[in-house]
């Protein structure tokens, strides 16, 4: 005959087993993304909705776009949210990503010292302003991290016909994320390229910097070279079986859905008087 103690242990075992069976299993989604969407606070605002709907936990790895794509190439993330078409398109064409889907956009701006010694108001476009900065050798801080912002900066320098590097004492490449780069530029009284959303989110602590080029909002930015598009790409599970392809596809569907796009549109508007990111999915545009 079973003792009362053994019976109690057996009962506890079955209760634990039943509880485990009835409790939903939490899935993990590894998201490789840019520092801009993390530093701005957007992910903290919208991800809880996805986690609740899909009984999931999103592990955010916030790095530059180049690093996020490298993680995707290795299968170390399930999905990437990035903003450098010149890196994204070859990534998908090589089979590492399943499909590249537009999510949202904002724009790049050049920020710099309040007194603006480079006279940004006289510049015709961003490339022209960079030429003025280089000619006068005003300090310019580059992320230097192969991020989407760094890739766009290099493109703008090429448009200006210049290739600044270590040989130029005024050009500082620091290999840091957007927040750290803005803080460094603020301390140095230097110019830098940033996405508008991150700058607005952090500007209270950037007393020495202001937007000097271009406009008060993305719709008012006349330089098409400064538009900043974000895309989401699920990683190909055929190349990396450990990738959670099903959950990654669910994440894409959720991210481009009208309710989530509405959250993106409304994010921080009450604080800044304008969206930090403008929704851009096909579903949103068809509304």
C-alpha positions in Angstrom: 0.0 0.0 0.0 1.3 3.5 -0.9 2.2 5.7 2.0 0.6 9.1 2.5 3.9 10.7 1.8 4.4 8.9 -1.5 0.8 9.6 -2.4 1.3 13.3 -1.8 4.4 13.3 -3.9 2.6 11.5 -6.7 -0.3 14.0 -6.6 2.1 16.9 -6.7 3.8 15.4 -9.8 0.5 15.1 -11.6 -0.6 18.6 -10.7 2.7 19.9 -12.0 2.4 17.9 -15.2 -1.1 19.1 -15.8 -0.1 22.7 -15.2 2.8 22.4 -17.7 0.5 20.8 -20.3 -2.2 23.5 -19.9 0.2 26.5 -19.9 1.0 27.9 -23.3 4.6 27.4 -24.4 6.5 30.7 -24.9 8.3 30.8 -28.2 11.4 32.9 -28.7 11.8 35.2 -31.7 15.3 36.6 -32.3 15.1 40.0 -33.9 18.2 41.6 -35.4 17.6 45.3 -35.9 19.1 48.7 -36.0 20.0 50.9 -33.1 17.7 53.6 -34.4 14.4 51.7 -33.8 15.7 50.6 -30.4 17.2 53.9 -29.2 14.0 55.7 -30.3 11.9 53.5 -27.9 9.6 52.2 -30.8 10.2 48.6 -30.0 9.5 48.9 -26.3 6.1 50.4 -27.4 5.0 47.9 -30.0 6.6 44.6 -29.2 4.4 43.8 -26.1 1.4 43.5 -28.5 3.1 40.9 -30.6 4.3 39.0 -27.6 0.8 38.9 -26.1 -0.9 37.8 -29.4 1.6 35.1 -30.2 2.7 33.9 -26.8 6.2 34.8 -27.7 9.2 36.6 -26.3 11.2 38.8 -28.7 14.9 38.9 -28.0 16.1 42.2 -29.6 19.7 42.4 -30.9 20.2 46.1 -31.7 23.2 46.6 -33.9 24.0 48.4 -37.2 22.2 47.1 -40.3 25.4 45.5 -41.6 25.9 43.5 -38.4 22.2 42.6 -38.3 22.4 41.2 -41.8 25.6 39.3 -40.9 23.7 37.7 -38.0 21.0 36.7 -40.4 23.5 35.2 -42.9 24.8 33.0 -40.0 21.2 32.1 -38.9 21.8 33.7 -35.5 18.5 35.6 -35.7 15.1 34.7 -37.1 14.2 38.0 -38.7 15.9 41.4 -39.4 14.4 44.9 -39.4 16.9 47.1 -41.3 17.4 50.2 -43.4 20.0 49.8 -46.2 18.7 48.6 -49.5 22.2 48.2 -51.0 22.8 45.5 -48.3 19.3 44.1 -48.1 18.7 43.3 -51.8 21.9 41.2 -52.3 21.1 39.5 -49.0 17.7 38.3 -50.3 19.0 37.6 -53.8 21.6 35.3 -52.3 18.9 33.3 -50.6 19.7 34.2 -47.0 16.4 36.1 -46.6 13.0 35.0 -47.8 11.5 38.3 -48.9 12.1 42.0 -48.3 8.9 43.8 -47.2 8.6 47.6 -46.7 7.5 48.6 -43.1 8.1 52.3 -42.5 10.3 55.3 -43.3 11.6 58.5 -41.8 14.5 60.5 -43.1 18.1 61.3 -42.4 19.2 64.8 -41.3 22.5 66.4 -40.7 22.8 67.8 -37.2 25.6 70.0 -35.9 26.6 72.9 -33.7 24.0 75.5 -32.9 26.0 78.3 -34.6 26.3 76.2 -37.8 29.8 77.4 -39.0 29.3 75.4 -42.3 26.3 77.7 -43.2 23.9 74.8 -44.0 21.3 77.3 -45.1 23.3 78.0 -48.2 23.7 74.3 -49.2 21.8 73.0 -52.2 21.5 69.5 -50.8 23.2 67.1 -48.3 26.1 66.4 -50.6 26.8 70.1 -51.1 26.8 70.6 -47.3 29.2 67.7 -46.8 31.5 69.4 -49.3 31.4 72.6 -47.3 32.2 70.7 -44.1 35.2 69.0 -45.7 36.5 72.2 -47.4 36.5 74.1 -44.1 37.6 71.0 -42.1 34.8 71.2 -39.5 34.7 68.2 -37.3 32.4 65.4 -38.7 31.6 62.3 -36.7 30.9 59.1 -38.6 29.4 56.0 -37.1 31.9 53.9 -39.0 30.0 50.7 -38.3 28.6 49.6 -41.6 25.1 50.5 -40.3 22.4 51.8 -42.6 23.2 55.3 -41.5 26.9 54.7 -42.2 26.1 53.3 -45.6 24.0 56.3 -46.5 26.7 58.7 -45.3 29.3 57.0 -47.5 26.9 57.4 -50.5 26.5 61.1 -49.8 30.3 61.6 -49.6 30.5 59.8 -53.0 27.9 62.2 -54.4 30.1 65.0 -53.1 33.1 63.5 -54.9 34.9 62.9 -51.6 36.3 59.9 -49.7 37.2 61.2 -46.2 39.1 58.7 -44.0 41.8 58.4 -41.3 44.1 60.7 -43.2 41.6 63.6 -42.5 42.0 64.8 -38.9 38.6 66.5 -39.0 36.8 63.2 -39.9 36.3 61.0 -36.8 35.0 57.4 -37.4 34.1 56.0 -34.0 32.5 52.6 -34.7 29.5 53.3 -32.5 25.7 53.1 -32.6 23.5 56.1 -33.3 22.9 57.2 -29.7 26.6 57.0 -28.8 27.5 58.9 -32.0 25.1 61.7 -31.3 26.4 62.0 -27.7 30.0 62.1 -29.0 29.1 64.8 -31.6 27.3 66.8 -28.9 30.4 66.8 -26.7 32.7 67.7 -29.6 30.5 70.3 -31.1 30.6 68.4 -34.4 28.5 67.5 -37.4 27.0 64.1 -38.0 24.4 62.3 -40.0 21.5 60.7 -38.1 18.0 59.5 -38.6 15.5 62.1 -37.5 13.6 59.8 -35.2 16.6 58.9 -33.0 17.7 62.6 -32.8 14.2 63.7 -31.7 14.0 60.9 -29.1 17.4 61.9 -27.6 17.5 65.6 -28.3 16.8 66.7 -24.7 20.3 65.5 -23.8 21.9 67.0 -26.9 22.0 70.7 -26.0 24.9 71.5 -28.4 23.3 70.1 -31.5 20.4 71.0 -33.7 19.0 69.9 -37.1 20.7 72.1 -39.6 19.7 70.2 -42.8 16.9 69.6 -43.9 13.4 70.7 -42.9 11.2 70.3 -39.9 9.8 66.9 -40.9 10.3 64.1 -43.5 7.5 65.5 -45.8 9.3 68.8 -45.8 12.7 67.3 -46.7 13.3 68.1 -50.4 16.5 65.9 -50.8 15.4 62.4 -51.9 18.8 61.1 -51.0 17.9 61.6 -47.3 14.8 59.3 -47.3 15.3 56.4 -44.9 13.3 53.3 -45.7 13.0 50.3 -43.3 12.3 46.8 -44.4 11.7 43.5 -42.6 13.2 40.2 -43.8 12.6 36.8 -42.4 15.7 34.5 -42.5 15.5 31.5 -44.8 15.0 28.4 -42.5 16.1 26.1 -45.4 19.6 27.4 -44.9 19.4 27.4 -41.1 17.0 24.8 -39.6 17.3 26.4 -36.1 15.6 29.5 -37.5 12.0 29.9 -36.3 10.6 30.5 -39.7 6.9 30.2 -38.9 7.1 32.7 -36.0 9.3 35.1 -38.1 6.6 35.1 -40.9 4.0 35.8 -38.2 6.1 38.7 -37.0 6.2 40.1 -40.6 2.4 39.8 -41.0 1.9 41.5 -37.6 4.4 44.3 -38.3 2.8 45.2 -41.7 -0.8 44.9 -40.4 -2.9 48.0 -40.2 -3.2 47.9 -36.4 0.5 47.7 -35.9 1.1 50.4 -38.6 -1.3 52.6 -36.7 0.8 52.1 -33.5 3.9 53.1 -35.5 2.2 56.2 -36.9 1.1 57.3 -33.4 4.3 56.6 -31.6 5.6 59.6 -29.8 3.4 62.1 -31.7 2.1 63.5 -28.4 5.7 64.2 -27.4 7.2 65.6 -30.6 4.2 66.8 -32.6 5.1 64.4 -35.5 5.7 60.7 -36.0 9.2 59.4 -35.6 8.4 56.8 -38.2 5.9 56.9 -41.0 4.1 53.6 -41.7 4.7 52.3 -45.3 3.3 48.8 -45.7 1.1 48.0 -48.7 -1.8 47.2 -46.3 -1.4 50.6 -44.7 -1.2 52.4 -48.0 -4.3 50.7 -49.3 -6.4 51.9 -46.4 
